[in-house]
Amino acid sequence: MSSVQNVGRRAGSAQDLAYDWLKRHISELPRDGGVFLSESEVAQAAGTSRTPVREALLRLETEGMLRIIPKKGAYIPPVPDSEIESVMQARGLVEDWCVRRVVPAEPAFVAELEQIMDEQRALIDDPVGFIDRDRAFHRAIVRQAGNPVLAEFYESLRERQIRMGLRAVAREENRARTVLDEHAAIVAGLVAGDAGEALAAHLASTLAVLRLPVSGERAGGRSVSGLS
């Protein structure tokens, strides 16, 4: 491998490292206040130089997770209640169509969903990991429906919801266990031939938790300093 290729691979890895750190950090921020991040602070916290941080911030800007403001840094906007409502309404439309397309579920697909649920159980005390597996569970159902255009749209919805969902799981003591029970009900419905009611109940439960007030969470334009 040439020195140029080596440099490119190292740069790509550094950008991915910065991107992953930023995404995790943003998902853990309170949703009721705006936050500024600076390149230098993120580089220090993520253990990279500023160039990959800058590239990672640009990626996240295209995903709608932040806005880059010249001479000020990257601004993470608050998540208003109206956005929560809109995202969950869109999720309901997509996922309801998808569960109707995949019933009755094939045994191999049921086994895949059960495996994801087992992984969720192992991560019940890790909100970030739990939400990642939650996303995998719902993504698998959407993917199984076989519409790549809807699948791509759905991914954009989940990107917007990750910050909301993580706070809900971290804040509500029994939320993770409730999610597992609701996922089990969806799988049972897929096997029986009608998962629409179980899915609707799960999304309604999720929306109810996301609507809860965020009192007690610090917010209000803080920087990344002191956070990990």
C-alpha positions as CSV (number, residue, x, y, z in Angstrom):
1,M,0.0,0.0,0.0
2,S,1.3,3.4,-0.9
3,S,2.0,6.2,1.6
4,V,-0.8,8.2,0.0
5,Q,-3.2,5.3,0.6
6,N,-2.0,5.0,4.2
7,V,-2.6,8.7,4.8
8,G,-6.1,8.4,3.3
9,R,-6.9,5.4,5.5
10,R,-5.7,7.1,8.7
11,A,-7.6,10.3,7.8
12,G,-10.8,8.3,7.2
13,S,-10.4,6.5,10.5
14,A,-9.9,9.8,12.4
15,Q,-12.9,11.3,10.7
16,D,-15.0,8.2,11.6
17,L,-13.7,8.4,15.2
18,A,-14.7,12.1,15.5
19,Y,-18.0,11.4,13.8
20,D,-18.9,8.6,16.2
21,W,-17.9,10.6,19.2
22,L,-19.9,13.6,18.1
23,K,-23.0,11.6,17.3
24,R,-22.9,9.9,20.6
25,H,-22.3,13.2,22.5
26,I,-25.1,15.0,20.6
27,S,-27.5,12.2,21.3
28,E,-26.8,12.6,25.1
29,L,-27.5,16.3,25.2
30,P,-30.6,17.8,26.8
31,R,-33.2,18.4,24.1
32,D,-34.6,21.6,25.5
33,G,-31.7,24.0,24.9
34,G,-29.2,24.9,22.2
35,V,-25.5,24.0,22.6
36,F,-22.4,25.2,20.9
37,L,-19.5,22.9,20.1
38,S,-16.0,24.1,19.1
39,E,-13.6,22.2,16.8
40,S,-10.8,22.4,19.3
41,E,-12.8,21.1,22.3
42,V,-14.2,18.2,20.3
43,A,-10.8,17.3,18.9
44,Q,-9.4,17.2,22.4
45,A,-12.3,15.1,23.7
46,A,-12.4,12.7,20.8
47,G,-8.6,12.4,20.6
48,T,-8.2,13.6,17.0
49,S,-6.9,16.6,15.2
50,R,-9.2,19.4,14.1
51,T,-9.3,18.5,10.4
52,P,-11.3,15.2,10.9
53,V,-13.5,17.0,13.4
54,R,-14.3,19.6,10.8
55,E,-15.2,16.9,8.3
56,A,-17.3,15.1,10.8
57,L,-19.2,18.2,11.6
58,L,-19.9,18.8,7.9
59,R,-21.3,15.2,7.7
60,L,-23.6,15.8,10.7
61,E,-24.8,19.1,9.2
62,T,-25.9,17.3,6.1
63,E,-27.8,14.9,8.4
64,G,-29.6,17.8,10.0
65,M,-28.1,17.2,13.5
66,L,-26.4,20.6,13.8
67,R,-25.7,23.9,12.0
68,I,-22.2,25.3,11.5
69,I,-22.1,29.0,12.3
70,P,-19.0,30.9,11.1
71,K,-16.8,32.1,13.9
72,K,-19.0,30.6,16.5
73,G,-18.8,26.8,16.0
74,A,-21.3,24.0,15.6
75,Y,-24.8,24.8,17.0
76,I,-26.9,21.9,18.3
77,P,-30.5,23.2,18.3
78,P,-33.1,22.2,20.8
79,V,-35.6,19.6,19.8
80,P,-39.1,21.1,19.9
81,D,-42.2,19.1,20.8
82,S,-43.6,19.8,17.3
83,E,-40.6,17.9,15.8
84,I,-41.2,14.9,18.1
85,E,-44.8,14.8,17.0
86,S,-43.9,15.0,13.3
87,V,-41.2,12.4,13.4
88,M,-43.4,9.9,15.3
89,Q,-46.3,10.5,12.9
90,A,-44.0,9.8,9.9
91,R,-42.6,6.7,11.7
92,G,-46.1,5.4,12.3
93,L,-47.0,5.7,8.6
94,V,-43.9,3.9,7.4
95,E,-43.8,1.2,10.0
96,D,-47.5,0.4,9.8
97,W,-47.2,-0.2,6.0
98,C,-44.1,-2.3,6.5
99,V,-45.5,-4.7,9.2
100,R,-48.4,-5.3,6.9
101,R,-46.1,-6.3,4.1
102,V,-44.1,-8.8,6.2
103,V,-46.9,-10.9,7.8
104,P,-46.9,-13.7,8.4
105,A,-43.2,-13.5,9.1
106,E,-40.8,-16.1,7.9
107,P,-39.1,-18.2,10.7
108,A,-35.6,-16.9,9.7
109,F,-36.8,-13.3,10.0
110,V,-38.4,-14.0,13.4
111,A,-35.1,-15.5,14.5
112,E,-33.3,-12.3,13.4
113,L,-35.6,-10.1,15.4
114,E,-35.3,-12.4,18.5
115,Q,-31.5,-12.2,18.2
116,I,-31.7,-8.4,18.2
117,M,-33.9,-8.5,21.3
118,D,-31.4,-10.7,23.1
119,E,-28.7,-8.2,22.3
120,Q,-31.0,-5.4,23.7
121,R,-31.4,-7.4,26.9
122,A,-27.7,-7.6,27.3
123,L,-27.5,-3.8,26.9
124,I,-30.3,-2.8,29.2
125,D,-28.0,-0.8,31.4
126,D,-26.3,0.9,28.4
127,P,-28.7,3.5,26.9
128,V,-26.6,4.2,23.9
129,G,-26.1,0.5,23.0
130,F,-29.8,-0.2,23.8
131,I,-31.0,2.5,21.4
132,D,-28.7,1.2,18.7
133,R,-30.3,-2.2,18.9
134,D,-33.7,-0.7,19.1
135,R,-33.0,1.0,15.8
136,A,-31.7,-2.3,14.4
137,F,-35.0,-4.0,15.4
138,H,-37.2,-1.5,13.6
139,R,-34.8,-1.1,10.7
140,A,-35.0,-4.9,10.1
141,I,-38.8,-4.7,9.8
142,V,-38.6,-1.8,7.3
143,R,-35.9,-3.5,5.3
144,Q,-37.9,-6.8,5.2
145,A,-40.8,-4.9,3.5
146,G,-38.6,-4.6,0.4
147,N,-39.0,-0.9,-0.5
148,P,-35.5,0.7,-0.6
149,V,-37.0,4.2,-1.1
150,L,-39.0,3.9,2.2
151,A,-36.0,2.4,3.9
152,E,-33.9,5.3,3.1
153,F,-36.5,7.8,4.2
154,Y,-37.0,5.8,7.4
155,E,-33.2,6.0,8.2
156,S,-33.5,9.8,8.0
157,L,-36.3,9.7,10.5
158,R,-34.4,7.6,13.0
159,E,-31.3,9.9,12.7
160,R,-33.6,12.7,13.9
161,Q,-35.0,10.7,16.7
162,I,-31.9,9.2,18.2
163,R,-31.3,12.2,20.5
164,M,-34.9,12.0,21.7
165,G,-34.9,8.3,22.3
166,L,-31.7,8.1,24.2
167,R,-32.9,10.7,26.7
168,A,-36.1,8.8,27.2
169,V,-34.4,5.5,27.9
170,A,-31.8,7.0,30.2
171,R,-34.4,9.1,32.1
172,E,-37.1,6.5,32.6
173,E,-36.0,3.7,34.9
174,N,-38.2,0.9,33.4
175,R,-38.4,2.2,29.9
176,A,-35.9,-0.3,28.5
177,R,-37.8,-3.2,29.9
178,T,-41.1,-1.8,28.6
179,V,-39.6,-1.5,25.1
180,L,-38.5,-5.2,25.2
181,D,-42.0,-6.3,26.2
182,E,-43.5,-4.2,23.4
183,H,-41.0,-5.6,20.9
184,A,-41.9,-9.1,21.9
185,A,-45.6,-8.2,21.3
186,I,-44.7,-7.0,17.8
187,V,-42.8,-10.2,17.0
188,A,-45.8,-12.3,18.3
189,G,-48.0,-10.3,16.0
190,L,-45.8,-10.8,13.1
191,V,-45.9,-14.6,13.7
192,A,-49.7,-14.5,14.1
193,G,-50.3,-12.5,11.0
194,D,-51.3,-9.1,12.4
195,A,-48.7,-6.8,14.1
196,G,-50.5,-3.5,13.5
197,E,-52.0,-3.2,16.9
198,A,-48.8,-4.1,18.8
199,L,-46.8,-1.7,16.7
200,A,-49.3,1.2,17.2
201,A,-49.2,0.6,21.0
202,H,-45.4,0.6,21.0
203,L,-45.2,3.9,19.0
204,A,-47.9,5.5,21.2
205,S,-46.0,4.5,24.3
206,T,-42.8,5.9,22.8
207,L,-44.4,9.2,22.0
208,A,-45.9,9.5,25.5
209,V,-42.4,9.1,27.0
210,L,-40.9,11.6,24.6
211,R,-43.5,14.1,25.5
212,L,-42.5,14.1,29.2
213,P,-41.1,17.3,30.4
214,V,-37.3,17.5,30.5
215,S,-37.1,19.4,33.8
216,G,-34.0,18.7,35.8
217,E,-31.8,18.4,32.7
218,R,-29.2,21.2,32.4
219,A,-29.3,23.1,29.1
220,G,-28.7,26.5,27.7
221,G,-25.9,27.0,25.4
222,R,-23.1,25.2,27.2
223,S,-20.0,24.0,25.5
224,V,-18.5,20.5,25.3
225,S,-15.9,21.1,28.0
226,G,-16.1,18.7,30.9
227,L,-18.4,16.2,29.1
228,S,-17.5,12.8,27.8
